[in-house]
Amino acid sequence: MSSGPSRWIRRPEQLDILLLADTTTLAKRRQLGDLLLGDLLRSRILSFCLIVLIVTCLAPGTTFAQTPNTWQTRAGYGAPETTPTAEQLFITGETALRNGDLNRAEQNFWRVLAIDPHSAGAYANLGVVYMRRKQWDQALRMLGKADRLAPAVVGIRLNIGLVYYRQNDFRSAIAPFESVLRDAPNSTQARYLLGLCYFFNERWTEAVEILLPLWGEQSLNMNYLYVLGIAAHKAARTEVDERALSRLAEIGQDTPEFHLLMGKAHLNNTEDDKALAEFALAAKGDPKLPFLHFNMGLAYLDKQDYEQAAQEFRQDIAVEPDVAFSYDKLGTVDALEEKDAEAEINFHQALRLDPHLVTSQLGLAKIYQKRGQNSEALSALDQVEKISPDNYTVHYLRGQVLQRMGQRQRAKAEFNTYTRMMNAARERRGRELSGDIPSPELTKEPE
């Protein structure tokens, strides 16, 4: 089993101080892993709305509450018998959060903080509110404050990792997940996600070491077996590679999910015709299997059959209309066919769904550069550099734009930076550097 890094097309939440798992968000993304699972595991995955408590200092089921003398009523706010206490506000906010009433939850937790500015629970639950809204920067700020106030609560650090993970920033997610696993070594969720982060950063040996202990509870998960097998192959762990592949074949049988995985394996080896044959078998069993048409589109794109590739990406969008990756690739096809207006629309749609999608930002930058919209091109390139500082393509494109603007010295500096960074990266395969995205169907969050 092998794969090429350029083929990894990318993509738990447990938390708040009351540790309400943020498992109701991104329902569609939860399907990304489900598509690769057998019927037995699928029925379990679909029951994801559960509460998982990961805390080192609290017993399971215990809520994080302040001691009675810390709940103070704000002076002048009203008579004690009519004014809600911070504890009452906290409970009201927590109930609203459980019921999905994010506005009411947000208001109540801010009212708690007005009374008790040191309430780690309020900050942590605000972090959950902003995670559910995909307001990632605000979520990180709130969770960071909660972590400083309650550093022993691993659930906060788990959600910090999740904020990075759900933005496909797998590199930044590693440290928080490692921290959780040090303090809660039995956390399946932290271990699985850390293994995926190592995998997407091509840290094959570490991925195997972290994921292998999950065999007992994940060996019915074809997604897990596939990732473990690939990592083991890359790490020259032959016995693990063969064990994972054998188990994958055993539980996969003739299911559409199995044929999708086998097609991806061929796709990763640039065996496009073999991949399409497997995808055709998957389509016979389930023509609406999520990401099936997406991967078929990748195969046709590699074969430079742009018309068929675009058709497949559109079919995938019909199945999964709120996933960024098909819009991104459809925009790429449009750009290759010089349909710049259509490409721009699809890149913008991809970025609305995932503002951190580097390939769409680069696609827009190239379109703006081609049109002579220099300021727009530079703005898009700035966004790419912010998201992916190691992306050397930014400097080459920026140099071209600056040269067109007559700023020759700045352009020369950018070209020199591009050459230096490209040479430094030449010996390592940089999925992020080349602008590729990881396999979205491989980023399933564990039960």
C-alpha positions in Angstrom: 0.0 0.0 0.0 1.5 3.3 -1.0 0.5 6.8 -1.8 1.9 10.1 -3.1 1.8 13.2 -0.9 0.3 15.2 -3.7 -2.8 13.0 -3.5 -3.8 13.7 0.1 -6.8 15.8 -0.3 -7.6 16.9 3.0 -9.9 17.3 6.3 -13.8 15.7 18.5 -15.1 17.9 20.5 -15.4 17.6 23.9 -15.4 20.5 26.0 -16.5 23.4 27.8 -15.8 23.5 31.4 -19.1 21.9 31.9 -17.5 19.9 29.2 -20.5 19.9 26.8 -19.1 18.2 23.7 -19.4 20.4 20.7 -20.6 17.5 18.6 -23.6 19.1 17.0 -21.5 21.3 14.7 -20.6 20.6 11.2 -23.0 17.7 10.8 -22.0 17.3 7.2 -18.3 17.1 8.1 -19.1 14.3 10.4 -20.2 12.4 7.3 -16.7 12.7 5.9 -15.5 9.7 7.8 -18.8 7.9 7.8 -18.6 7.3 4.1 -15.7 4.9 4.6 -17.3 2.8 7.4 -19.2 -0.4 7.2 -22.8 -0.7 8.2 -22.0 -1.9 11.7 -19.9 1.1 12.6 -22.0 3.5 10.7 -25.0 3.0 13.0 -22.7 3.9 15.9 -21.2 6.9 14.2 -24.6 8.5 13.5 -25.2 8.7 17.3 -22.5 11.3 17.7 -24.5 13.7 19.9 -23.1 12.5 23.2 -21.3 14.1 26.1 -17.7 13.1 26.7 -16.0 14.4 29.7 -12.3 14.6 29.6 -11.0 16.2 32.8 -8.2 15.3 35.0 -9.5 17.0 38.1 -13.2 16.1 37.9 -15.0 12.8 38.2 -17.1 11.7 35.1 -20.5 13.5 35.2 -19.2 16.2 37.5 -19.8 19.8 36.4 -17.2 22.5 36.8 -18.8 24.9 39.2 -17.3 27.7 41.2 -17.4 27.5 45.0 -20.5 29.3 46.5 -18.5 32.3 47.8 -17.2 33.2 44.4 -20.7 33.7 42.9 -21.2 37.4 43.5 -24.2 39.5 42.6 -23.1 42.7 40.9 -23.5 45.7 43.2 -26.5 47.8 42.3 -27.8 45.3 39.8 -30.9 44.6 41.8 -32.2 43.0 45.0 -30.6 39.5 45.7 -34.0 37.9 45.7 -34.8 39.1 42.2 -31.4 39.3 40.6 -30.0 36.1 39.0 -26.8 35.0 40.6 -23.8 34.1 38.5 -24.4 30.5 39.2 -28.0 30.8 37.9 -26.8 32.6 34.8 -24.2 30.0 34.3 -26.8 27.2 34.5 -29.1 29.1 32.1 -26.3 29.6 29.7 -25.2 25.9 29.9 -28.8 24.8 29.2 -29.1 27.2 26.2 -25.8 25.8 24.9 -27.1 22.2 25.2 -30.3 23.3 23.3 -28.4 25.0 20.6 -29.5 28.5 21.5 -26.1 30.1 21.0 -27.3 33.7 21.3 -28.8 33.2 24.7 -25.9 31.1 25.9 -23.4 33.8 24.8 -25.4 36.5 26.6 -25.6 34.6 29.8 -21.9 33.6 29.9 -20.9 37.3 29.3 -23.2 38.2 32.2 -21.4 35.7 34.4 -18.1 37.3 33.5 -19.4 40.7 34.4 -19.9 39.3 37.9 -16.9 37.0 38.0 -14.2 37.9 35.5 -12.2 34.8 36.6 -14.8 32.3 35.6 -13.0 29.7 33.6 -16.2 27.9 32.9 -17.8 30.9 31.3 -14.8 31.5 29.0 -14.6 27.9 28.0 -18.3 27.7 27.2 -18.0 30.9 25.2 -15.3 29.1 23.3 -17.8 26.4 22.4 -20.3 29.0 21.3 -17.8 30.5 18.9 -16.6 27.1 17.7 -20.1 26.3 16.7 -20.3 29.5 14.8 -16.9 28.8 13.2 -15.7 32.1 14.7 -12.3 30.5 15.2 -10.3 33.5 16.3 -12.8 34.4 19.0 -12.9 30.7 20.1 -9.2 30.6 20.5 -9.2 33.8 22.6 -11.9 32.5 24.9 -10.3 29.0 25.2 -6.9 30.5 25.8 -8.3 32.6 28.8 -10.1 29.5 30.1 -6.9 27.4 29.9 -4.9 30.0 31.8 -7.5 30.0 34.6 -8.0 26.3 34.7 -4.8 24.6 33.3 -5.6 21.2 34.8 -8.8 20.8 32.7 -7.7 18.9 29.6 -11.0 19.4 27.8 -10.1 23.0 27.2 -6.9 22.1 25.5 -8.7 19.4 23.5 -11.0 22.1 22.1 -8.0 24.4 21.4 -6.7 21.6 19.3 -10.1 21.1 17.6 -10.2 24.8 16.6 -6.9 24.3 14.7 -8.0 20.9 13.4 -11.3 22.0 12.0 -9.4 24.7 10.1 -7.2 22.1 8.5 -4.3 23.6 10.5 -3.0 20.1 11.5 0.5 21.4 12.4 -0.8 23.8 15.0 -3.2 21.2 16.4 -0.4 18.8 17.3 0.8 20.6 20.5 -2.6 20.8 22.2 -3.4 17.2 21.4 0.0 16.0 22.6 -0.7 17.9 25.9 -4.1 16.3 26.3 -2.7 12.8 25.7 0.1 13.4 28.3 -2.5 14.2 31.0 -5.2 11.8 29.8 -3.4 8.9 28.1 -6.7 7.0 27.7 -8.4 9.7 25.6 -9.3 7.9 22.4 -10.3 11.2 20.8 -7.0 13.0 21.5 -5.0 10.0 20.4 -6.9 9.5 17.1 -6.8 13.1 16.2 -3.1 13.4 17.1 -2.4 10.4 14.9 -4.2 12.0 12.0 -2.3 15.3 12.5 1.0 13.4 12.4 -0.3 11.6 9.3 -1.2 14.8 7.4 2.2 16.2 8.3 3.8 13.0 6.9 5.3 12.1 10.3 4.7 8.4 9.5 6.5 6.7 12.4 4.8 8.9 15.0 1.4 8.3 13.3 1.9 4.6 13.6 3.0 4.7 17.2 0.1 6.9 18.3 -2.6 5.1 16.2 -1.6 1.4 16.8 -2.9 1.3 20.4 -6.4 2.1 19.1 -6.6 -1.2 17.2 -8.8 -2.9 19.7 -11.5 -0.3 19.4 -11.0 1.0 15.9 -10.3 -2.2 13.9 -13.8 -2.1 12.4 -13.2 1.5 11.1 -12.0 1.3 7.5 -10.9 4.9 7.7 -8.6 4.1 10.6 -7.2 0.9 8.9 -6.5 2.8 5.7 -4.6 5.6 7.4 -2.7 3.2 9.7 -1.7 1.1 6.7 -0.5 4.0 4.7 1.5 5.4 7.6 3.0 1.9 8.3 4.0 1.4 4.7 5.7 4.8 4.7 7.4 4.0 8.0 8.6 0.6 6.8 6.5 -1.1 9.5 5.7 -4.1 7.2 3.9 -6.2 9.8 1.6 -3.3 10.7 1.0 -2.5 7.0 0.1 -6.1 6.2 -2.1 -6.5 9.3 -4.1 -3.3 8.5 -4.5 -4.2 4.8 -5.6 -7.7 5.6 -8.1 -6.4 8.2 -9.4 -3.8 5.7 -10.0 -6.4 3.1 -11.7 -8.7 5.6 -14.3 -6.1 6.8 -14.6 -4.3 3.6 -15.7 -7.2 1.4 -17.6 -5.8 -1.6 -19.0 -2.7 0.0 -19.0 0.7 -1.9 -16.9 2.2 0.9 -14.2 -0.5 0.4 -14.1 0.1 -3.4 -13.8 3.9 -2.7 -10.8 3.3 -0.5 -9.2 0.9 -3.0 -9.8 3.5 -5.7 -8.1 6.1 -3.6 -5.1 3.8 -3.1 -4.8 3.5 -6.9 -5.3 7.3 -7.2 -2.5 7.9 -4.8 -0.2 5.8 -7.0 -1.4 7.8 -10.1 -3.1 4.6 -11.4 -6.0 6.6 -12.7 -7.7 3.9 -14.8 -7.5 1.4 -12.0 -8.9 4.0 -9.6 -11.8 4.7 -11.9 -12.6 1.0 -12.2 -12.9 0.8 -8.4 -14.9 4.0 -8.2 -17.3 2.5 -10.8 -17.8 -0.5 -8.6 -18.5 1.8 -5.6 -21.0 3.8 -7.7 -22.9 0.6 -8.5 -23.5 0.1 -4.8 -24.1 3.7 -3.8 -24.0 6.4 -6.5 -24.5 9.1 -3.9 -21.6 8.0 -1.7 -20.1 11.2 -0.3 -16.7 12.0 -2.0 -17.1 9.3 -4.5 -17.6 11.8 -7.4 -15.0 14.1 -5.9 -12.3 11.4 -6.2 -13.6 10.5 -9.7 -13.1 14.1 -10.5 -9.5 14.0 -9.3 -8.8 11.0 -11.5 -10.3 12.8 -14.6 -8.4 16.0 -13.7 -5.2 14.0 -13.6 -6.0 12.6 -17.0 -6.7 16.2 -18.2 -10.3 15.3 -19.1 -11.5 18.6 -17.8 -15.1 18.3 -19.0 -15.6 15.0 -17.2 -13.8 16.2 -14.1 -16.0 19.3 -13.8 -19.1 17.0 -14.2 -17.9 14.8 -11.3 -17.2 17.7 -9.0 -20.6 19.1 -9.7 -22.2 15.7 -8.9 -20.3 15.7 -5.6 -21.5 19.2 -4.8 -25.1 17.9 -5.4 -24.4 15.3 -2.7 -22.4 17.5 -0.3 -23.2 21.1 -1.1 -21.5 22.6 2.0 -18.0 21.1 1.6 -15.3 23.5 0.2 -13.1 21.0 -1.6 -15.3 20.3 -4.6 -15.8 24.0 -5.3 -12.0 24.5 -5.0 -11.3 21.8 -7.6 -14.1 22.9 -9.8 -12.6 26.4 -9.8 -9.2 24.8 -10.7 -10.8 23.1 -13.7 -12.5 26.4 -14.7 -9.2 28.2 -14.5 -7.4 25.5 -16.6 -10.1 26.0 -19.3 -9.6 29.8 -19.0 -13.2 30.3 -17.6 -11.9 32.9 -15.2 -15.3 34.3 -14.2 -16.7 30.8 -13.3 -13.4 30.0 -11.5 -13.6 33.1 -9.4 -17.2 32.3 -8.3 -16.2 28.8 -7.3 -13.0 29.9 -5.4 -15.1 32.5 -3.5 -17.6 29.8 -2.6 -14.9 27.5 -1.4 -13.5 30.3 0.8 -16.9 31.1 2.2 -17.0 27.5 3.4 -13.3 27.3 4.4 -11.5 30.7 4.6 -8.2 28.9 5.2 -8.2 27.0 1.9 -4.9 28.0 0.4 -5.5 26.6 -3.1 -8.5 28.8 -3.6 -6.7 31.9 -2.4 -3.9 31.1 -4.8 -6.4 30.5 -7.6 -7.9 34.0 -7.0 -4.5 35.6 -6.9 -3.6 34.1 -10.3 -6.9 35.3 -11.8 -6.4 38.8 -10.4 -2.8 38.8 -11.6 -3.9 37.8 -15.1 -6.5 40.6 -15.2 -4.0 43.2 -14.0 -5.9 43.7 -10.7 -2.6 44.1 -8.8 -4.0 45.2 -5.4 -6.5 42.4 -5.3 -3.8 39.9 -6.3 -1.4 41.2 -3.6 -4.2 41.0 -1.0 -5.0 37.4 -1.9 -1.3 36.5 -1.7 -1.0 38.1 1.7 -3.8 35.9 2.9 -2.0 32.8 1.6 1.2 33.8 3.3 -0.7 34.3 6.6 -2.3 30.9 6.3 0.7 29.0 5.0 4.0 30.9 5.7 6.1 28.1 4.1 4.3 28.4 0.7 7.0 29.6 -1.6 4.7 30.0 -4.6 3.4 33.2 -2.9 6.8 34.9 -3.3 7.0 34.0 -7.0 3.6 35.3 -7.8 4.1 38.4 -5.7 7.4 39.1 -7.5 5.5 38.9 -10.8 2.9 41.4 -9.6 5.4 43.8 -8.2 7.5 43.6 -11.4 4.4 44.5 -13.4 3.9 47.4 -11.1 7.4 48.7 -11.8 8.7 47.9 -8.2 11.8 46.0 -9.5 13.8 45.9 -6.2 10.9 44.5 -4.2 10.2 42.1 -7.1 13.8 40.9 -7.1 13.7 40.3 -3.3 10.6 38.2 -3.7 12.1 36.1 -6.5 15.2 35.5 -4.3 13.0 34.4 -1.4 11.1 32.1 -3.7 14.4 30.5 -4.9 15.8 30.1 -1.4 12.6 28.6 0.0 12.1 26.3 -3.0 15.6 24.9 -2.7 15.2 24.4 1.0 12.0 22.4 0.4 13.2 20.4 -2.5 14.3 17.4 -0.5 11.1 17.1 1.5 7.8 16.5 -0.1 5.6 19.5 0.9 2.0 18.8 0.5 1.2 22.3 2.0 4.0 23.9 0.0 2.6 22.6 -3.3 -0.9 23.9 -2.4 -2.6 20.5 -2.0 -5.2 19.8 0.5 -5.6 16.7 2.7 -8.2 14.0 2.0 -11.5 15.4 3.5 -12.9 11.9 4.0 -10.0 10.9 6.2 -10.5 13.5 8.9 -13.4 11.8 10.7 -13.5 12.6 14.4 -13.6 9.4 16.5 -16.5 8.2 18.6 
